């Protein structure tokens, strides 16, 4: 088993959902993001959802920088940011 590089830069890819069903949609989408991570054998399997307001929620997937382009091209996130969690 390969040792993971704990210093590798991690990227949080984010999908925005807005409207009255944003919370439920984001929670549902995070499940699919985790399924994708497992299926594609991504190094990290960190997925979640967060409510930003009553009508704006996000789903996210954290990936190593080296795998970011593949995931970005496959799943088309709205945005991304450096993850330091």
C-alpha positions in Angstrom: 0.0 0.0 0.0 1.4 3.4 -1.0 2.0 6.0 1.7 -0.1 9.2 1.1 1.8 12.4 0.9 0.3 14.4 3.8 1.8 17.6 2.5 0.1 17.3 -0.9 -2.1 20.4 -1.6 -5.8 19.6 -1.2 -8.5 21.3 -3.2 -12.2 21.6 -2.1 -14.4 21.4 -5.2 -17.7 23.1 -4.6 -21.2 22.7 -6.2 -23.7 25.5 -5.4 -27.4 24.8 -5.0 -30.0 27.6 -4.6 -33.7 27.8 -3.9 -36.1 26.2 -1.5 -34.8 22.7 -2.1 -31.1 23.6 -1.9 -30.4 21.8 1.4 -31.9 18.5 0.3 -30.3 18.7 -3.1 -26.8 19.4 -1.6 -27.2 16.5 0.9 -28.2 14.2 -1.9 -25.4 15.3 -4.2 -22.8 14.8 -1.6 -23.7 11.1 -1.6 -23.0 10.9 -5.3 -19.7 12.7 -4.9 -18.6 10.1 -2.4 -19.7 7.3 -4.7 -17.7 8.9 -7.5 -14.6 9.2 -5.2 -14.8 5.5 -4.3 -15.5 4.4 -7.9 -12.6 6.4 -9.3 -10.3 5.3 -6.5 -9.5 8.9 -5.5 -6.8 9.2 -2.7 -9.2 11.2 -0.5 -12.8 10.4 0.2 -14.0 13.6 1.9 -17.4 14.8 0.9 -20.0 16.9 2.7 -22.6 19.6 2.5 -23.1 22.9 4.2 -26.0 25.4 4.4 -24.9 28.9 3.7 -28.4 30.4 4.0 -32.0 29.3 3.9 -31.8 29.2 0.1 -28.1 28.5 -0.6 -26.4 25.2 0.2 -23.2 23.6 -1.2 -21.9 20.1 -1.7 -18.2 19.6 -1.8 -15.5 17.0 -2.5 -11.9 17.3 -1.4 -9.3 16.0 -3.7 -5.5 16.0 -4.0 -4.3 18.7 -6.4 -2.9 16.0 -8.7 -6.5 14.6 -9.2 -8.3 18.0 -9.4 -8.3 18.3 -13.2 -9.8 14.8 -13.7 -12.6 15.5 -11.2 -13.2 19.0 -12.5 -13.5 17.8 -16.1 -15.8 14.9 -15.1 -18.1 16.6 -12.7 -18.0 20.4 -13.5 -17.9 22.0 -10.1 -18.9 25.7 -9.8 -15.8 26.6 -8.0 -12.9 25.5 -5.9 -10.6 26.6 -3.0 -7.6 25.4 -1.1 -8.6 23.0 1.6 -6.6 23.1 4.9 -8.9 21.1 7.1 
